[in-house]
Amino acid sequence: MSGRNGTEGRRIAPTVWPKAARWAFVLAGCALLGVVLSYYWRVFYGLDARGIPPLWPTALCVGLGVAAGIAVLALRRVKDFAVRGTVCILLCGILFAFANPPLQTPDETEHYLRTYAISMGRLDFDAERGYPEDVSRLLGAFPGAWVNAHTSAGLGVDPDTKEEQPYDTAGYALKQYGKDGRVESIADSFAQYLAGEGDADPVTEPISFLILPFVPGALGMAIARLFGLGALGCLYGGRLGNLVAYTLLCWLGLRCAKKARPAFLCLMLLPMSLYMGASLSYDATLLACYYLMLALLTCPRWTTRTAALYAAACIFANGTKPYLNLLWVVLPLLPAKREWKAKGSRPVWVGICAAGSLALTFLVEQYGVLMRHNYGTIARQGGAAVNGGEQLVFILSHPLRYLAVLLGTLYENDGFFGQLGLFGWKDLPVAFLSLTGPLVLLGAALLCTPRTEALGRRRLGGLGLFAALYGIGAMTAMYITYTPVGMVRIVGLQTRYFLPLWLLLVLGVAALARRVLAPRLTEARAEALALPLCGGYALVGAVLLFQHYFIGPVYTVYLK
């Protein structure tokens, strides 16, 4: 009887469904979720009242839902964790490349101009050299920090209460003027550019003298130009070129990581990481190099190949952002002597990293000087109130005051841990991502609790000390180079600077949880859970970024 019952149970189990039926069921569910999201947008953000036909948002959401379902079903067939994670990074990164409007990533305007120049074969720098007319129109239609550039403030009259009240539209990507007034949005900027409206001011080459970190984006722009695309098409081509470079470096990091791979996948898929990775910023390759270097530090044995790969990433990072990354050169000292199998000792490789980093920094600086034309005297960054020498003397003379500045800056910015949903030039907050980002990092830490994931006290302690020194060093560097002398807060800091530290924090929390919880989670099960957690969160981040820029919310300004 038991055998017959068991057979009957298997006969009616859903796992015997034909594969086509399972695919159809999943895709139909995803399409239904797309319809629900579209209906939510139409009702909550008043798309119908704003004259947007229901067909377009519905088609977009259904298409996105079906595409996500196909990706999930296809990735289930891939067994290699690094390949699955890489495909997920690429697909979610593509969503971020198009969910983020043009020129809204920090410093993307000057990065766009420099990348565009390189894509045209211009490997020198000329302040009097211009660009095609459609490039000027693109920059005129999409000012950087669009949300703040279109912000208004003042006094208005509430038509319901008839009372005068102040209004401020900061932090909103869509602005409505009056109860039934005009809605100003990113779509207006697209329409302005595509229609060729207005007389855009001519633009010339920016004060940016780097070549190497912009090469991936320049290749993407060159390919876009081969297809006859204009300034806007080249922007998206450059973003996709940078995304490919970010994805390949992340793939290499996932392949090299021998411990805590869910933590690395989580940071690579964080909305903030993908936002930068799918932009024209050199932070795309810089962040990926950080993740790669930390992944190499999880290897139980360091071979010559491991050391050479670390040195290459370290030297590139220092050439991209000089001096700030010099502390990374000492990390080859962390592997114990018995774990070191590379040719040459650990101090020798530290010397190679340091010498290579300083040499590349010197070459980049000299190249920028020798190949520069018609720039004249370049003003000090941050204005005349900024003076690095005087600021350093101030820090050394008032160490306790500077400690207060550090603590106050961290407090004002939620420790930069509560700003994982703050996009753009600190102008577009997505509160849901800021609230849930730490929870997702905690989830990644819990997925790194199997005993096989332990890094060891030496490496974990060394990485903890590095994190503290690197965080303080980054803040001090911005205080010296970008902040007026004696100012009570540090200017210019942004959350992306601290992403490698959050990866190290996840590893530390995982080590603590491993001791306290004594989990029974296996490494295979943890990696199986990591992709839906991190990939799903990245998908939600892309949808919310698109929603905040293109759908809503609308801030109503009641004018007199």
N, C-alpha and C positions, 0 to 999 in steps of 0.2 A: 504493500500500500504506500509506504513512504517513498519507494522509488517511483511509483506511478504518479503520486502527487508532485514529487519533485519535477518530473518530466512535464506535467501539465503546467506547473508554475513557470518553467522556462518557456513553454510554448506561448504563453500570453504575456511574457515580459516585454516591455517596450524596446529592449535592446535588439529584438529580432526584426524591428522595422527595417524596411529597405533603406539603403543609404539616401536615395533620392527623397524619400518621405521625410527623413530626419532633416535633410537640408531644407526642404520646403517648409517644414514646421518652424525651424529656427529663423529662416529669412522672413516668413510671414510675421512672426513675432517682432522682429526688428523693424519691419515696415510699419507695423501697428504702433510701435513706440515712436516712430518718426511722425506719424499722424498726430499722436497725442502731443508731442513737443510742438508741432506746428500750430495746433489748436491753442495750446497754452500761450504761444507767442502772440497769436492773433487776438486773444481775449485780453490777456494781462497787459500787453503793450499797445493795444488799440491799432493793430495793423490795418484792419478794415476801415476804421475811421480816418486813417492817414492815406487812404487811397491805394493801398498795396493789394493787388489781386491775390486771393487765397491760393491760386495754383502754384505760384513761385515758391513761397515758403514751404508749402506742403511737398512739392517735388524735391526741394533741397533736403528736407528732413528725412523723407522716405529714402532718397538716394543715399544719404549718409548712413542711415540705419542699415540698409541692405549691404552697403559696402563694408560696414563694421562687422556684420554677421558673416559675410564671406571671408573676411580676414581671420576671424576667430576660428571658423571651421577649417580653414586652410592651415592655420598655425598649429592646430591640434595634431596634424599629421607630421609635423617637424619635431624630431626628437632632440636635436642639439640645442641646448639652452642658449648658447651665444648666438646662434643663427635666429632662433625665435625672437630673442630680445632685440637683435639688430633690425629685423624686419618690422617689429613693432615700433622701434624708434624712428625708422624711416617713414612709415605710414603716418604716425602721429605728428611727426615733424612737418610733413607736407600739409597737414591740416593747419598747423600753426603758421606756416609760411603764408597762407591765404587768409587765415582768420585775423592776422595782424595787418592793419592798413599800412600803406606805404609810408616809410620814413618815420615810424613811431617808436622804433627801438632806440635806446640811448645812443646819441651821436651818429645815428644812421644816415643823416643827411651828408655829413662829410665823408663817411665811409662809402656811401653810394658814389659820390663824386670821385673819390680816389679809385675805387674799384672800376668805375666806368672808364676812367683815364687809362688804367692798366689794360683793360680789355681792348682798347684801341691801340695798344702798343706803346703808350707813353710811359717810359720808365724813368723819366726825370720829372721835375716839379717846376711849374711856371705859373706864377700868380696872375699873369696877363693872358693866359691861354683859356679860351672859352669852351663851351659845349654846344651841341645841337640845340635848336630852338625848343624841341619838345622836352628836353631835359629841364630847361628853365621853366616851362609850363608845369611840369610835374612838381618841381620844388615850390612853385607859386601856389599850386592847388593843395598841397599837403605840407603845411608847416609842421615842424617838429613839435612834439608834445601837443597834438591837436586838441586834446581835451582842455588844457589850460589856455591854449591860444584862442579858443573860442568861448572862453568863460566871461560871463558878465555878472555884475553885482550892483546893487542899488536898492531903492525903495519902490514898492509896488502896492497896489490896492487889491485885496482879496475880493473878488466879485460876490462871494457868498456872505462874508461878514462885514464887507465895506470898510474894513480896517486896513490902515497902512501897515505894511510889514516888510522887513528886509528880505532880500533874496540873494542867493549866491549859487551859481550853476557849476562850481568847481567839482570835478570828479565824475561828471556825467558826459558821455560821448554824444548824446543827443540833447538838443535844447529846443524847447518850444516856447515861443514868445506870445504871451496872451493865452486866454482860455481856449480859443479856437484858432490860434495864430500859427504862423509858419514854423515848421520843424526843421531845424538845421542839423545835418548829419554828415557822416563820412560819404554817404552816397552823393551829396552835393559836390564834394571835392572830385569824385570820379567823373561826375557829369561835366564839371568845369574843365577838367583835363581833356576828356574825350571830345568835347565840343570845340576845343581850341579857343576858349573864351579868354578875354583879357590880354593885356600886354604885360607879359611876365618880364621881370627884370633879368638881364643877362647874368649868368653866374660864371665864375672862374674857379680855378683849382683851389682846393681848401688848404689850410695849414695842417697838413698831414703828410708825413714823409716816410711812410712804411710801404714796402712792396710785398714781401714774402707772405704775411698772413692774409693778404687780400687776393692772392693768386687763385684759390678755389672759386671764389665769387666771380673773379674776372673771367675764368674759363666758362662759367655758366652764362655770363653776359655775352661772351663772344659767340657761344652756341645760339643764344636767343637772337642775336643780330643776324646770324646766318639764315635764320628762318624769317627774316624781314620784320622782326618785332621792334617796336619803338622803345621809348624811355621806360614806360611802365612794364612792358614785357621783359626788358633787360633787368629791371629791378627784381622781378620774380625769378628770372633765370639765375641771377646772382645769388638770391636767397637759396635756391635749390642746389646750386653749386656748393655753397657753404654747408648746407645740410648734408650733402653726400660726404664731404670731408669729415664733418662731425660724426656721422653714422659709422664711417669706416674706422675712425679712431676709437669709437665706443665698442665696435665689434672686436677690435684688437684688445681693448681693455677687458671685455668679458671673456675672451679666449685666454688671456694671461692670468686672470684672477683665479686663484686656487682656493680661496676662502671667501665667505660672505658675499657670494655673487648676487643674491637678492638685494643687498644694500646698494651695490653698484648699479644694478638695473633701475632701482628706485630713483637714485639721484639723476641718472641719465634721462629718465622719463619724467622727471618733475616738470610741471608746466614752465617754471622759470628757466630751466635748462633748455627745454625745447624752444622756448620763446627766443632765447639768444642763439641757439644752434641753427634755427631756421631764419636767421636775419643776416644782414650784411656786416654785422659787427665781427671784429677779429676775436671777440670772446667766444665765438663758436668753436674754433679750433683750440683756443686757450683752455676753455673748460674741459674739452675732451682730453687734452694733454694732462690736466690735473688728475682726471679720473684714471687715465692710463698709468701714470706714475704711481698712484696709490694702489692700483690693481697689481702692479709688479711687486709692491711691498708685501703682498700676501703670498708670494711664492716661497715655499719652504727651502728651496735651494736656488742660489743665484749663480747662473752660468754666465759665460762671456756674452752670450746673446742677450740675456736679461739685463746685464749691466749696460751694454751698448744701446739697447732700446730705451732704457731709462735716461741715459745721457743725452740721446737725441731729443727726447721729449722735453727734458729739462732745459737744454740749450735753446730749443725753439721757443719755449715759454718765456725765457729771459730775453730773447731777441724781440719777442712780441711786446712784452711789457717789462722794460728794463728795471733792474734794481729791486723792484717789489718782490720778485720771485727768486732772489738769490738764496733765500733760506732753504729752498728745495735741494740745493747742491749737497747738503750734508746728510740727506736721508739714506744714501748707500751705506752709511755706518750702522744702520739698524740691524741688518742680518748678522747673526752671530758668526764668529770665525769658523766654526765647524760647518755652517751652512753656506759658506762662501766657496764656490767652485770655479769662479771666473779667473781668467788669466790676469795677473796683477792684483795687488792688495786693495782693500777697501779705501784706504787713504789715497791711493793712486787714482781710483775712479772718482773720488770726491774732487781731486785736483783736476781731472779731465773735465768734469762737469763745470767746475768754477772757471777754469781757463777758457773753455769753449763758450760759456755764457758771457764772460767779460769781453772776449774777442768779438763775438757776434754783436754784442751791444755797441762796442767801439766802431765796428764796421758799419752798422746801421746808422749810427750818429754821423760818421764821417761821410757816408754816402748821401745822407740827407742834406749835409752842408754843401758838398761838392756839386751835387746835381740840382741845386736850388737856384731859381732865377727870378728876379724882379719881386722878391718878397720884402726887401728893405728890412727895417727893424721890426722884429716880431714882438708884440707886447707880451709881458709876463702873464702866464695863465692865472686867472683869478683877479687880475687888476694890480694896481700899484700898491695896494694894502698888503699884498702877499710878498713875503721875503723869507726864503728858506733859511738863510743864515741867522737872521734875527729870530725867527721862530724856534730854531734849534737852541739858541742861547736862552730863549724864554723858557723852554721845556727844562733845560738843565738847571736853570736858576729857580724854577718853581715846580719841583717834581710833584708835590702834593696837590697843587692847583691843577696840574695836568692830569693827575689821577682822577680828580673830580670831573674834568672835561671828558675823559674817557667814559666814566660811569654815567654821566649825564647824557652823553650822546647815545649810549646803548639804551638807556631808559626811554629817551624820546623816540627811538626807532624800534621799540619793542624787541630789543636785542637782535634786530634784523632776522629773528626767527619767526616773528609774527607778521612778516611782510612778504611771504612767499606768493601772495596774490596781488602784489603791487607792481603793475606793468608800466612800460614806457619810462619816461623821464620822471618817475615818481608821480605820475599824473592820473593813472587809471587804476583804482583799487577794485579788486574782485574779492569781496569780503569772504565769500564761501571758501575760496582757495586759501586765503590767509588763515581761516579758522581750522580747516581740515588738513592743511599741509603738515603740521606737526604730528597729527594722528597717523597720517600715511607713513611718515618717517618712523614713528613708533612701531607700526605694523611691520615695516621692513626690518627693524631691529629684532622683533620677535621671530621673524623668519630666519634670522641668522643665529639662532640659539642652539642648534645641534652641536654636540661635543666636537664633531669633526671640523666645525667652523672656527674654533678658537685660534687666535693669532699668537698667543703666548705673551707672557708678561713683558718681556723685553721690547718687543715691537709695539705692543699696545701702549706701554708707558712712554716709549719714545715718540710715538705718534701723538699722544696726548700733550706732551711737552711742546712738540712742534706746532700743534693746533693753537695753543695759548700764545706762543711767540709769534706765530704767523698772523693771528688775529690782531694782536697789539701792534705788530709791525705795520700791517696794512692801514690801521687807523692812524698811526703816527706818521706814516708816509703821506697820507692825505692831509694831515694837519700841517705838515711842513711845506708841502708843495702846492696846496690848493686853498688853504684857509688863511684869512687875515691874521696878522700877528696878535696874539693874546686873546683871540675870540674864545667864547665860552662853550662853543660846540664845534664839531668837526664837519666841514663842508665837503660834499661830493661823494660820500659813502653810499653805496647801493647794495641791495641784498645779494646780487650775483657774485660779489667779491667773496662772500662767505660760504658759497655752496660746497667747496671742498671741506670746510670745517664741519658742515652738517653731515657729510659722509663719515668723517671721523667720529662725530658725536653718535651716529647710529652704531658704529662698531663698538664704542664704549658702552652704550646702553645694552647692546646685545651681550657683551661680556658680563655685565652686572646681572641681567635677566637670566643668563645661563646658570649662574651660581644660585640665584634666589629661587627660581622656578623649577629647576631640574626638569626641563621639558623632555618629552618623548618624541618630539618632532624629528623626522629624518631629513637628511639633506635633499633627497629626491622629492619628498613631499613639499618641502619648503620652496624649492625652485618651481614646482608645479603651481603653487599658489601665488608666486611672485608676479608672474606675467598678468593674470587677470586683475590683481590688485593695482599694480603700477600702470599697466597699459590702460585699464579702465579709467583710472584717475587722469591719465594724460588725455584721453578722449574727452572726458568731462571738462578738463581745463580748456581744450581747444574750442569746444562748443560754447562755454561761458565767455571766453574771450571774444568770440564772434558775436555772441548775444549782446555783450556790453557795448561793442563798437557799432554794430550794424542794426540791432533790433531795439534795444532800449537799455536802461529806462529813459523816459522823457521827463525832463525837469521843467515844469510849467512856471514861467515867469509872468506874474500878473502886472501888467503895465498900467499906468494911469490913463 
